[in-house]
Amino acid sequence: MRDRIALTGIGLVSPAASSLETFARVRGAEADAAPVGGRMLPLLDFDPARYLGERGFKYLTPATQYALAAARLALEDAGVGDYYQGEERGVVLGTNFAVWSVLADMDATILRTGADQIRPMEAANFSVNIPASQLSIRYGLHAFNVTLTTARIAGLEAVALGAECLRRGRARMVLAGALEGRAPEALQGYFSPPIAEGAACLMVLEPLSAALERGARVHGEIGPSLFRFWPAVLGGVSAPAESGWSEGMLADLVGPGLDPVHLFEAGHGCPRCERLAQIVDAAASSAGRRVERHVLSDRFGECSTVSPMMQVLDFCLSGLDAGLVVAASPQGHAALSGWLRAAA
Amino acid sequence: MTARVLVTGVGLISPLGHSARGYWESLLYRESLPQEHPTLPPALLPNQRYYGIADDEPAEETARAESRATRLAVKATGMALDDAGLIPADLSRTTVGVCFGTGMGESDRLEISHTEAALRGDAPSSFFLSRIAARLAETYGFTGANTTLSTACSAGSYAMALAHERIVSGEAEVMVAGGSEIYSRVGQGCFHRLGALDPVACRPFDVDRKGTVFGEGVAALILESEEHARRRGRRRVLAQFEGAGWSCDGYHTTAPEPTGRWIEAAMLRALSAAGVTPQDIDCVLPHGTGTSLNDLVESQALARVFGDRVRDLKVSAIKGKLGHSGGSAGAVACATAAMILERGVVPPTGNVNVVDAECGLPIRVDAPTPASIRHVLVNAYAFGGNNISVVLGRG
């Protein structure tokens, strides 16, 4: 049997919520809330000094600052302290836009005034793995350090890879999740809610047995996941079965008896995400199961790889026994990520 | 028992040509030097030397429609499939996934968009890093997991390792793993600003080395479960992907951890994962970028792992002729390791005049070395100390 993996710490930095408590409040307040205006949700109240101290963050990109802050919150939430040695701790992050605006700014500098005007202290920031690297430097995560950049689903991939690394004994604790900096303006027309200026959502993962042994609070347990590349299916031009989808896959993900199946969605107007949810819905119906859909409030804004992480939080706060987080990318990536309620 | 994962095909597009065979011949026998990239006045970017892929299509024109990073990766994947004797149409019932590494992705289209607002394409093309892998799957109809790794200069090896794990875990039977990196103005500018560029050539382990030199490179490898290869009657196998070891310096964004303890850990973990000892390794493809401290720290870590045996190793630092292809470099090195294992010849290291005695590695610079190689160790390191070592053995 596969080792069970627990989620024991959550750290969130985003325009609408930078704590689990605020996240829960915004999540629940949707019915009374006015529609979100504007095209970009700014991170107005993010104060890096609060998380990172008064010095030492000046040369870090905004996305790196969000990630470092979310990591600190996650590690504090897990209460993990020095329970694990540096060589037992790894990090795997997903991002699409950590360096998008950084590259644009640097390129503008090169084209206008020359590369010699790039500050040496900031020159390494062009590389998209620097946020994760800064996490390892600050928090002593030496087992491994991986950055995934698959469109929109890289955060879910990171969590699945983190869990797999724990099962393989590559680490005993993994910091996994997603971060984003400023996204391209072109995306603002693609998704219906506004785009978040940036965000990070990081999670502490441990083997469930170790988490229980050290008396940790468990937010949830990672279930099986499925990753596919289905541009034709998500574009609605071919049937899921043609790409190897079967109802058995659904049973593998949520277990044989679960009814209803709870889907956790972003609700950001992406037709490919909607189509993926419909595919699961149809598979459940034909197996005689009901589907209940839980749509994340659009007050959180669309934030690429971080949005599916917030769907995970949505599940953790739901009190349900099991849920399936659904995410797709405009390029055709599909992710179904199973989650279970905290073990007693 | 863990399933064996085989390398059954290789596609390579590099400064040494548009084919794996051409690459191999040039790596063994021809000289290779970087050239100037004539795009900006020197006042804006003083060092524009790089090892480029000669391309018969005008880069600026075609990049408006399709990135070179993507176009060349699609071509290299076609070569790899062909080399493996696989026809995409025959794979419709097989789960084929993609793991590709890149540091800068479709940097040509991105950089054009900084100067031209009206670039063809819409929101989806904003995902400039993962579009390469997505287009590979779209072109060849691969519906398995499709993942892009951007662990900077070790991404190509991480892509290989992740592809290996997807096969071992049963998530896929066949994986296309590799990397694609093309010239990036921003990348070149930042390396220049960091003082990390050698003004002459990439000279790994040379006593006069002064930094690295960027090189374009695209590699695609077909990884396949032994069972799948057997079922389709595949006899020719280049190599076996045996295992990988990961670690992170957690020390500095650009400088290596000076004791080398974490890269040593990655090597030892790779040997352990592959089920071999240092005595079983006959050849090492080091990361070897030509950067002063990095090459020294890697040499010292190799000496600790292999002891006196380090002198008996065949060490080939391929970046001397290729330059450093960043997020693709690890995949290019794995492809080279597979070719070494299949052909029983170790390429010489290019552009090295005098091997640094302090590094103390047995690097041959004059001619190829015929040798019976059982296992090859491939190292790849990156900004942030994102380290990986992998072991390939005979197929």
Boltz contact constraints between the chains, C-beta under 6 A:
constraints:
  - contact:
      token1: [A, 96]
      token2: [B, 127]
      max_distance: 6.0
  - contact:
      token1: [A, 103]
      token2: [B, 186]
      max_distance: 6.0
  - contact:
      token1: [A, 104]
      token2: [B, 114]
      max_distance: 6.0
  - contact:
      token1: [A, 106]
      token2: [B, 186]
      max_distance: 6.0
  - contact:
      token1: [A, 107]
      token2: [B, 111]
      max_distance: 6.0
  - contact:
      token1: [A, 107]
      token2: [B, 114]
      max_distance: 6.0
  - contact:
      token1: [A, 107]
      token2: [B, 186]
      max_distance: 6.0
  - contact:
      token1: [A, 110]
      token2: [B, 189]
      max_distance: 6.0
  - contact:
      token1: [A, 114]
      token2: [B, 43]
      max_distance: 6.0
  - contact:
      token1: [A, 114]
      token2: [B, 44]
      max_distance: 6.0
  - contact:
      token1: [A, 115]
      token2: [B, 45]
      max_distance: 6.0
  - contact:
      token1: [A, 115]
      token2: [B, 189]
      max_distance: 6.0
  - contact:
      token1: [A, 115]
      token2: [B, 192]
      max_distance: 6.0
  - contact:
      token1: [A, 115]
      token2: [B, 193]
      max_distance: 6.0
  - contact:
      token1: [A, 118]
      token2: [B, 193]
      max_distance: 6.0
  - contact:
      token1: [A, 120]
      token2: [B, 193]
      max_distance: 6.0
  - contact:
      token1: [A, 123]
      token2: [B, 190]
      max_distance: 6.0
  - contact:
      token1: [A, 123]
      token2: [B, 193]
      max_distance: 6.0
  - contact:
      token1: [A, 123]
      token2: [B, 194]
      max_distance: 6.0
  - contact:
      token1: [A, 124]
      token2: [B, 253]
      max_distance: 6.0
  - contact:
      token1: [A, 124]
      token2: [B, 254]
      max_distance: 6.0
  - contact:
      token1: [A, 124]
      token2: [B, 383]
      max_distance: 6.0
  - contact:
      token1: [A, 126]
      token2: [B, 186]
      max_distance: 6.0
  - contact:
      token1: [A, 126]
      token2: [B, 190]
      max_distance: 6.0
  - contact:
      token1: [A, 127]
      token2: [B, 152]
      max_distance: 6.0
  - contact:
      token1: [A, 127]
      token2: [B, 383]
      max_distance: 6.0
  - contact:
      token1: [A, 128]
      token2: [B, 150]
      max_distance: 6.0
  - contact:
      token1: [A, 129]
      token2: [B, 150]
      max_distance: 6.0
  - contact:
      token1: [A, 129]
      token2: [B, 151]
      max_distance: 6.0
  - contact:
      token1: [A, 129]
      token2: [B, 152]
      max_distance: 6.0
  - contact:
      token1: [A, 129]
      token2: [B, 384]
      max_distance: 6.0
  - contact:
      token1: [A, 129]
      token2: [B, 386]
      max_distance: 6.0
  - contact:
      token1: [A, 130]
      token2: [B, 253]
      max_distance: 6.0
  - contact:
      token1: [A, 133]
      token2: [B, 253]
      max_distance: 6.0
  - contact:
      token1: [A, 133]
      token2: [B, 384]
      max_distance: 6.0
  - contact:
      token1: [A, 136]
      token2: [B, 248]
      max_distance: 6.0
  - contact:
      token1: [A, 136]
      token2: [B, 250]
      max_distance: 6.0
  - contact:
      token1: [A, 137]
      token2: [B, 250]
      max_distance: 6.0
  - contact:
      token1: [A, 140]
      token2: [B, 250]
      max_distance: 6.0
  - contact:
      token1: [A, 141]
      token2: [B, 250]
      max_distance: 6.0
  - contact:
      token1: [A, 142]
      token2: [B, 248]
      max_distance: 6.0
  - contact:
      token1: [A, 142]
      token2: [B, 250]
      max_distance: 6.0
  - contact:
      token1: [A, 144]
      token2: [B, 246]
      max_distance: 6.0
  - contact:
      token1: [A, 144]
      token2: [B, 248]
      max_distance: 6.0
  - contact:
      token1: [A, 145]
      token2: [B, 248]
      max_distance: 6.0
  - contact:
      token1: [A, 145]
      token2: [B, 386]
      max_distance: 6.0
  - contact:
      token1: [A, 146]
      token2: [B, 151]
      max_distance: 6.0
  - contact:
      token1: [A, 147]
      token2: [B, 150]
      max_distance: 6.0
  - contact:
      token1: [A, 147]
      token2: [B, 151]
      max_distance: 6.0
  - contact:
      token1: [A, 148]
      token2: [B, 149]
      max_distance: 6.0
  - contact:
      token1: [A, 149]
      token2: [B, 129]
      max_distance: 6.0
  - contact:
      token1: [A, 149]
      token2: [B, 130]
      max_distance: 6.0
  - contact:
      token1: [A, 149]
      token2: [B, 148]
      max_distance: 6.0
  - contact:
      token1: [A, 149]
      token2: [B, 150]
      max_distance: 6.0
  - contact:
      token1: [A, 150]
      token2: [B, 130]
      max_distance: 6.0
  - contact:
      token1: [A, 150]
      token2: [B, 147]
      max_distance: 6.0
  - contact:
      token1: [A, 150]
      token2: [B, 148]
      max_distance: 6.0
  - contact:
      token1: [A, 151]
      token2: [B, 127]
      max_distance: 6.0
  - contact:
      token1: [A, 151]
      token2: [B, 130]
      max_distance: 6.0
  - contact:
      token1: [A, 184]
      token2: [B, 126]
      max_distance: 6.0
  - contact:
      token1: [A, 186]
      token2: [B, 123]
      max_distance: 6.0
  - contact:
      token1: [A, 186]
      token2: [B, 126]
      max_distance: 6.0
  - contact:
      token1: [A, 187]
      token2: [B, 123]
      max_distance: 6.0
  - contact:
      token1: [A, 187]
      token2: [B, 126]
      max_distance: 6.0
  - contact:
      token1: [A, 190]
      token2: [B, 123]
      max_distance: 6.0
  - contact:
      token1: [A, 227]
      token2: [B, 145]
      max_distance: 6.0
  - contact:
      token1: [A, 228]
      token2: [B, 143]
      max_distance: 6.0
  - contact:
      token1: [A, 229]
      token2: [B, 137]
      max_distance: 6.0
  - contact:
      token1: [A, 229]
      token2: [B, 143]
      max_distance: 6.0
  - contact:
      token1: [A, 229]
      token2: [B, 146]
      max_distance: 6.0
  - contact:
      token1: [A, 231]
      token2: [B, 138]
      max_distance: 6.0
  - contact:
      token1: [A, 243]
      token2: [B, 143]
      max_distance: 6.0
  - contact:
      token1: [A, 244]
      token2: [B, 143]
      max_distance: 6.0
  - contact:
      token1: [A, 330]
      token2: [B, 123]
      max_distance: 6.0
  - contact:
      token1: [A, 330]
      token2: [B, 124]
      max_distance: 6.0
  - contact:
      token1: [A, 331]
      token2: [B, 124]
      max_distance: 6.0
  - contact:
      token1: [A, 331]
      token2: [B, 127]
      max_distance: 6.0
  - contact:
      token1: [A, 331]
      token2: [B, 134]
      max_distance: 6.0
  - contact:
      token1: [A, 333]
      token2: [B, 146]
      max_distance: 6.0
